[in-house]
């Protein structure tokens, strides 16, 4: 088979060739001249964290499966989700969530791994709670808040899971802040960016 792609990294492992996209600034592409089954691992961007009794960002959602049939001659688009920016001061909204990582193209159901939920920010100077955001994995709670939940999904071909990650921790004791949920078995890059 002949493969046309613009992956940021690639290699060979036994009988298999792998490709990896990590650039969040541009979409990537993949095309094979023959129809073949593929295995994939798609990680969303991690959520941003907050300060001053704010919650940590949640890990990006993770989707992986085997047996994805990609049709020869079709070009598939790869979009890698960026990590949410961390908050540098008090604010009244949750920290930014990570962006989604997406594989799409003709003949397949679009596969979307949801970005991690942003951490809850303690309202400026106030003793008030803010929950972490829902995401691939939930963002942590701020002072006296609750952790964000993992986004529910409808399983796609080859998958059985109904979530992409984990629920975040609550603020326990309530005078503290909650940790964001980690990625579902995959460590993200230092920047919180996703990968495919």
C-alpha positions, 0 to 999 in steps of 0.5 A: 500500500501507498500512504500519503500523510503529514504526520508529525512523527511516525515509525515501524513496530513489527509488522505495523507502521504508526503515525502520530499528529501533535501539531495543534496549529494546523489540521493534518491528513492521511490517505491510503491507496487501499482499504484497510483496518486501522487501530487508533488512539485519539486524545483531547487537549487537557483542561486549564487549571485555576489559581487561589483555591481553584481546581486543576484542569481535567485530562483530555478524553481518550478514545481507542479501538481497532478495526476502523476501516478506512477506504482506499483513496479517501483523504481523512482529516486529523485535528489535534486539540490544544490544551486550555490556558491556565488562569493567572488570577481570580475570575468568575468563570471556569478556566478554559477547557481543552479543545477536541481532537477529531478524526473525520472523513468520507465513509466513517463516523467522525471520531471526537475525543473531548477536551478536558474540563477546565478547573473551577475558579474561586470567585474574585475575593468571595467565599463562593464555590464554583464547580469544575467543567464537564469534559473528556475528564472533568475539571477540578472544583474550586473552593467548596465546589464539586468536580466536573463530570466526564462527558458521556458518549455513544459508543462507536464501532469497535468501542464499548465505553460510554465515557472518555475519561473520569469524573474529577475530585470534589473540594474535600475538605470544603476549604480546599480545592479539587484535583482534575481527573487524569486522562484515561490511561494516557499521559498528555504532553507537557502543554496539555495538547492532545494527539492522534 
